[in-house]
Amino acid sequence: MGAIAVVGPTAASKSALAMRLAEALGGEIVSVDSMQVYRGLDIGTAKPSTAERQAIPHHMIDVAEPEETFTVAQFQEAGVAAVDDIAARAAIPVIVGGSGLHFRAIVDPLEFPPTDASARSEIEAIDPADAVVALLEADPEAAATVDLANPRRVARALEIFRITGETPTGRASTAAATAVRNYEARFPLLVFGMDPADELADRVVQRFDAMLGAGLLDEIGSMQDRLGITAAQGVGYKELLPVVRGTASLEEGREAAIRATMGLAKRQRTFFGRDPRIRWIPWHDGFDAAAKASLAIAAETVKETAWTS
């Protein structure tokens, strides 16, 4: 099997390109958006419309209640199953979104060790310096893979060791860890990067104002008592909750949301910029030209590698 992916910063028309690829190649879309998993968070997460979801099957959308914390490990389990099911039906998975960790959780052999609240509480009660000593006693080479100056990372490494017996050095030496470091996907993968460059700031403002016009404040008002810890941190939702609750003006919330969106875009550019697999599609001739170029590359790649055979 093989898959096509479209990644990049927010407001870059990734979903529009994914729709064109899926329509042209007989694919189904798998969202890698950390907020689109939540039911009811529609306008602010730019979910595909009902018509789009009827035209092309979409996966990993509306799979959790907003009260829940849907972890990356849970996302990986469901997302990998969706990709494998699409491929088993001789269709092409078209993976799209801007949540970098969720993207890699599906395409790469990332491993998410278990957690234990009791063990974590015990470790966090230890003086940070003593926690570093304990970690180095278990794994003298831990400094090569764990930032010992970061108490949270040290605590997590100790927690994993207590639960599984695996040291940071041992975990870093596995075949899966090596594949992740080398950006080796679990299957043939063609990744397109979409980034409107200098146009992004204007696109962010236009899209957010369109969301406000489509009723984003009403959506947040109706959902405010159902937003769990994770959902309430979604960009746009977090900044407009004070507006809905009367503690901030609309203009204050709007400006905060736009700043937060641009901050998200910066982090996305940094994350995806490290991935050598991504073929960045130039935007200098506009979206239609970028889509045409992507379709030509994808069609030839699928033909050459016989992904659906």
C-alpha distance (Angstrom), angle and dihedral (degrees) to the residues before:
residue distance angle dihedral
M1 . . .
G2 3.77 . .
A3 3.78 136.8 .
I4 3.77 139.8 -152.6
A5 3.79 121.3 -141.4
V6 3.79 135.4 -167.4
V7 3.79 116.2 -160.9
G8 3.78 139.3 159.8
P9 3.79 141.4 105.0
T10 3.77 124.4 -30.5
A11 3.82 119.4 -82.1
A12 3.82 92.7 26.9
S13 3.84 98.1 121.1
K14 3.79 92.4 -107.9
S15 3.80 92.8 146.0
A16 3.79 92.0 49.7
L17 3.80 90.8 54.0
A18 3.81 91.6 45.5
M19 3.81 90.0 53.8
R20 3.80 91.3 52.6
L21 3.80 91.9 48.1
A22 3.80 92.9 48.1
E23 3.80 92.7 47.5
A24 3.80 93.4 48.4
L25 3.80 97.7 43.3
G26 3.78 103.5 33.9
G27 3.78 94.2 -107.9
E28 3.78 138.4 151.9
I29 3.79 123.4 -136.3
V30 3.80 125.1 -118.6
S31 3.80 113.2 -167.6
V32 3.79 118.7 -142.0
D33 3.79 96.0 -170.8
S34 3.79 115.5 127.4
M35 3.82 93.0 -148.2
Q36 3.80 101.8 40.4
V37 3.80 87.9 71.2
Y38 3.82 89.1 74.9
R39 3.79 120.2 88.9
G40 3.77 114.6 -127.0
L41 3.81 95.6 22.6
D42 3.77 94.2 104.7
I43 3.78 114.1 130.6
G44 3.79 97.6 38.3
T45 3.81 93.3 49.0
A46 3.82 93.9 47.1
K47 3.79 92.3 -125.4
P48 3.79 116.3 -171.2
S49 3.79 113.8 -93.5
T50 3.77 123.8 -102.3
A51 3.81 89.3 -106.3
E52 3.80 91.7 53.1
R53 3.79 92.1 48.9
Q54 3.78 90.4 49.5
A55 3.79 91.9 49.8
I56 3.81 95.7 47.7
P57 3.82 124.9 21.6
H58 3.81 111.0 -113.0
H59 3.79 126.7 -160.3
M60 3.83 135.0 -163.5
I61 3.79 93.5 31.3
D62 3.83 121.6 119.6
V63 3.80 94.2 3.7
A64 3.82 98.1 132.6
E65 3.78 138.9 42.5
P66 3.82 116.1 -112.3
E67 3.81 90.3 -118.3
E68 3.80 90.9 61.9
T69 3.79 130.3 85.5
F70 3.79 102.8 -132.5
T71 3.79 104.0 -161.2
V72 3.78 127.0 -147.8
A73 3.81 88.1 -114.8
Q74 3.81 90.2 56.8
F75 3.78 89.7 45.8
Q76 3.79 90.7 51.5
E77 3.78 93.5 52.0
A78 3.80 93.9 49.5
G79 3.80 95.2 38.0
V80 3.79 95.4 50.4
A81 3.79 89.4 48.6
A82 3.82 90.0 51.7
V83 3.81 92.9 49.7
D84 3.80 92.4 47.3
D85 3.81 91.6 48.1
I86 3.81 92.4 51.2
A87 3.80 91.2 49.9
A88 3.81 91.8 47.0
R89 3.81 87.9 59.3
A90 3.82 90.3 54.0
A91 3.80 92.7 -109.7
I92 3.78 126.1 125.6
P93 3.81 119.3 -111.1
V94 3.80 110.2 -132.6
I95 3.79 106.4 -162.4
V96 3.79 115.7 -161.0
G97 3.77 137.6 173.8
G98 3.75 148.7 84.0
S99 3.81 102.2 -107.7
G100 3.79 99.7 106.6
L101 3.80 98.7 -167.8
H102 3.80 91.5 48.9
F103 3.80 90.0 49.6
R104 3.78 92.3 51.9
A105 3.81 91.6 43.4
I106 3.80 88.5 62.9
V107 3.80 102.4 38.9
D108 3.82 101.0 32.9
P109 3.82 130.9 52.6
L110 3.78 94.8 -106.3
E111 3.79 113.5 166.3
F112 3.80 124.2 -148.3
P113 3.80 111.5 -161.1
P114 3.81 118.2 -146.1
T115 3.78 123.3 -95.2
D116 3.79 131.8 -137.6
A117 3.79 119.4 -163.1
S118 3.80 93.4 -158.3
A119 3.81 93.7 51.8
R120 3.79 91.4 44.9
S121 3.83 91.7 51.5
E122 3.80 91.3 51.1
I123 3.79 92.1 49.1
E124 3.79 94.4 46.5
A125 3.81 89.2 53.5
I126 3.82 89.3 61.9
D127 3.79 119.6 92.4
P128 3.84 107.0 -98.5
A129 3.79 92.2 -121.9
D130 3.82 90.8 52.7
A131 3.81 89.5 48.6
V132 3.80 89.5 56.4
V133 3.80 90.1 50.3
A134 3.81 90.8 49.9
L135 3.80 91.6 50.2
L136 3.79 92.9 48.9
E137 3.79 90.5 49.2
A138 3.80 88.7 55.9
D139 3.80 93.9 40.8
P140 3.82 117.9 14.3
E141 3.82 90.3 -170.9
A142 3.82 94.7 51.7
A143 3.80 93.4 112.8
A144 3.80 88.8 71.8
T145 3.80 92.0 65.2
V146 3.83 106.3 18.8
D147 3.80 127.1 61.3
L148 3.80 98.0 -126.6
A149 3.81 90.4 -166.6
N150 3.81 89.7 63.1
P151 3.84 109.1 79.5
R152 3.81 92.1 -165.5
R153 3.79 92.9 56.4
V154 3.78 92.3 44.7
A155 3.81 90.6 50.9
R156 3.79 91.5 49.5
A157 3.81 92.0 49.8
L158 3.80 90.5 51.0
E159 3.80 91.1 46.7
I160 3.80 91.6 53.5
F161 3.80 90.8 47.1
R162 3.80 92.1 51.7
I163 3.79 93.1 48.2
T164 3.80 101.3 39.8
G165 3.79 106.7 14.2
E166 3.81 88.7 -124.8
T167 3.80 117.9 136.5
P168 3.81 123.5 -146.8
T169 3.81 89.8 -112.1
G170 3.78 92.1 50.5
R171 3.79 93.1 47.9
A172 3.81 91.7 48.7
S173 3.81 91.8 53.8
T174 3.81 97.5 57.4
A175 3.79 122.1 110.6
A176 3.80 90.4 -115.5
A177 3.80 92.6 52.9
T178 3.79 90.6 48.7
A179 3.80 90.8 50.5
V180 3.80 90.9 50.5
R181 3.81 92.2 50.3
N182 3.80 90.1 49.3
Y183 3.83 94.0 45.7
E184 3.80 91.9 -119.2
A185 3.80 108.4 163.3
R186 3.78 124.5 -145.6
F187 3.81 90.4 -117.8
P188 3.83 140.2 12.0
L189 3.78 105.7 -60.3
L190 3.79 135.2 -171.1
V191 3.80 112.1 -168.0
F192 3.79 125.4 -168.5
G193 3.79 121.8 -165.2
M194 3.79 119.3 -149.5
D195 3.80 118.9 -163.1
P196 3.81 124.6 154.3
A197 3.83 89.5 -159.5
D198 3.82 110.4 -161.2
E199 3.80 91.5 10.7
L200 3.80 92.7 62.2
A201 3.81 97.8 87.2
D202 3.81 92.7 54.3
R203 3.80 90.9 45.2
V204 3.80 91.2 52.1
V205 3.80 91.8 52.6
Q206 3.80 93.3 45.6
R207 3.79 93.0 48.1
F208 3.79 94.6 47.4
D209 3.80 92.2 48.9
A210 3.81 88.3 49.5
M211 3.82 88.8 52.9
L212 3.80 90.2 52.2
G213 3.79 89.4 49.5
A214 3.80 90.5 49.9
G215 3.81 91.9 56.9
L216 3.80 106.3 -90.0
L217 3.81 93.0 151.1
D218 3.81 90.9 53.2
E219 3.81 90.0 48.6
I220 3.79 91.4 52.6
G221 3.79 91.4 45.0
S222 3.78 91.9 54.3
M223 3.82 92.5 45.4
Q224 3.80 102.3 38.2
D225 3.81 95.6 101.5
R226 3.81 91.9 47.8
L227 3.78 99.9 50.1
G228 3.79 111.2 114.3
I229 3.79 124.9 -155.6
T230 3.79 94.3 -80.0
A231 3.80 100.0 39.3
A232 3.81 91.8 48.5
Q233 3.82 89.2 58.7
G234 3.81 93.7 57.9
V235 3.80 112.8 125.9
G236 3.79 108.2 -98.6
Y237 3.79 93.6 17.5
K238 3.80 94.0 64.8
E239 3.81 92.7 48.2
L240 3.80 96.5 44.7
L241 3.81 97.9 44.6
P242 3.83 90.1 82.5
V243 3.81 88.7 51.8
V244 3.79 91.5 52.7
R245 3.81 90.2 47.2
G246 3.80 92.7 49.1
T247 3.80 98.3 -114.7
A248 3.81 96.6 109.7
S249 3.78 136.4 32.9
L250 3.78 122.4 -110.6
E251 3.79 91.0 -112.7
E252 3.81 91.0 52.1
G253 3.79 91.1 49.9
R254 3.79 92.8 45.0
E255 3.81 93.1 51.1
A256 3.82 91.8 46.2
A257 3.81 91.5 49.9
I258 3.80 93.0 49.8
R259 3.82 90.7 49.2
A260 3.80 90.4 48.7
T261 3.80 91.3 48.8
M262 3.79 92.0 52.1
G263 3.80 89.1 48.0
L264 3.79 88.9 52.7
A265 3.80 90.7 49.6
K266 3.80 90.5 52.5
R267 3.81 91.3 52.3
Q268 3.80 91.1 46.7
R269 3.80 91.8 51.4
T270 3.80 90.2 51.1
F271 3.81 93.7 47.7
F272 3.78 97.0 46.5
G273 3.79 92.2 39.0
R274 3.80 88.4 70.2
D275 3.80 93.7 56.8
P276 3.82 109.6 94.7
R277 3.81 92.5 -165.8
I278 3.79 94.6 70.0
R279 3.81 119.0 103.8
W280 3.78 104.8 -154.9
I281 3.79 111.4 -144.9
P282 3.83 113.2 -143.6
W283 3.78 115.9 -121.5
H284 3.79 98.9 -162.8
D285 3.83 91.4 108.2
G286 3.83 95.0 41.9
F287 3.79 135.9 -105.3
D288 3.80 97.8 -60.4
A289 3.79 92.0 56.7
A290 3.80 90.9 46.2
A291 3.80 90.6 50.2
K292 3.80 92.5 48.5
A293 3.80 91.6 51.2
S294 3.80 91.6 47.8
L295 3.81 93.0 49.3
A296 3.80 91.8 51.5
I297 3.80 92.2 50.8
A298 3.80 93.1 44.8
A299 3.80 94.6 48.3
E300 3.78 92.2 51.0
T301 3.80 93.0 45.7
V302 3.80 93.4 50.2
K303 3.79 90.6 47.8
E304 3.80 94.2 49.3
T305 3.80 97.0 46.2
A306 3.82 97.6 37.3
W307 3.79 91.0 -138.2
T308 3.77 95.2 176.3
S309 3.79 97.3 48.1
